């Protein structure tokens, strides 16, 4: 899968995992993306495009499965032991 605005699916899923508690707060999400070196317009555009790909019926869930796998792995790393 190609990157969107330099954001691969892996990076996108990892960032979404970091944003899981603030996903509806656009300012907080933009801050997390900025801290990862991603400009807000690039993040917003990539977020929209990845969401379209993830929910595209023609993709048959392939991208969604990869996203969820990466997201789950990333959130597991963040859990207290």
C-alpha positions as CSV (number, residue, x, y, z in Angstrom):
1,X,0.0,0.0,0.0
2,X,1.3,3.4,-0.9
3,X,1.7,6.2,1.6
4,X,-0.7,9.1,1.6
5,X,1.0,12.4,2.1
6,X,4.0,10.4,3.4
7,X,1.9,8.6,5.9
8,X,1.9,4.8,5.5
9,X,-0.9,2.6,6.9
10,X,1.5,1.6,9.7
11,X,2.2,5.2,10.7
12,X,-1.5,6.0,10.4
13,X,-2.6,3.2,12.7
14,X,0.2,3.9,15.2
15,X,-0.9,7.6,15.4
16,X,-4.6,6.6,15.7
17,X,-3.6,4.3,18.6
18,X,-2.0,7.3,20.3
19,X,-5.1,9.4,19.5
20,X,-7.6,6.8,20.8
21,X,-8.6,8.8,23.8
22,X,-8.9,12.1,21.9
23,X,-10.0,10.9,18.4
24,X,-12.9,13.3,18.3
25,X,-10.8,16.3,19.4
26,X,-9.3,17.6,16.1
27,X,-6.9,19.9,17.9
28,X,-5.5,17.2,20.1
29,X,-5.1,14.8,17.1
30,X,-3.4,17.6,15.1
31,X,-1.0,18.1,18.1
32,X,-0.1,14.4,18.2
33,X,0.4,14.3,14.5
34,X,2.6,17.5,14.7
35,X,4.7,15.8,17.5
36,X,5.3,13.0,15.0
37,X,6.5,15.5,12.4
38,X,3.3,15.6,10.4
39,X,1.8,18.9,9.3
40,X,-1.9,19.3,10.1
41,X,-3.1,19.6,6.4
42,X,-1.1,16.4,5.6
43,X,-2.6,14.6,8.6
44,X,-6.2,15.7,7.8
45,X,-5.9,14.7,4.2
46,X,-4.3,11.4,5.0
47,X,-6.8,10.6,7.7
48,X,-9.7,11.2,5.3
49,X,-8.1,9.1,2.6
50,X,-7.2,6.2,4.9
51,X,-10.7,6.2,6.4
52,X,-12.1,6.0,2.9
53,X,-9.8,3.1,2.0
54,X,-10.5,1.3,5.3
55,X,-14.3,1.5,4.7
56,X,-14.3,0.9,0.9
57,X,-16.3,-2.2,0.2
58,X,-14.2,-2.9,-2.9
59,X,-11.2,-3.3,-0.6
60,X,-13.0,-6.3,1.0
61,X,-11.7,-5.4,4.5
62,X,-8.0,-6.0,3.6
63,X,-6.9,-2.5,4.7
64,X,-9.2,-2.5,7.7
65,X,-7.7,-5.8,8.9
66,X,-4.2,-4.5,8.6
67,X,-5.1,-1.3,10.3
68,X,-6.7,-3.1,13.2
69,X,-3.8,-5.5,13.6
70,X,-1.3,-2.6,13.8
71,X,-3.6,-0.5,16.0
72,X,-4.1,-3.5,18.5
73,X,-0.3,-4.1,18.6
74,X,0.4,-0.4,19.3
75,X,-2.3,-0.1,22.0
76,X,-1.0,-3.3,23.7
77,X,2.4,-1.6,24.0
78,X,0.8,1.3,25.8
79,X,-1.0,-0.8,28.5
80,X,0.5,-0.8,32.0
81,X,2.1,-4.1,32.9
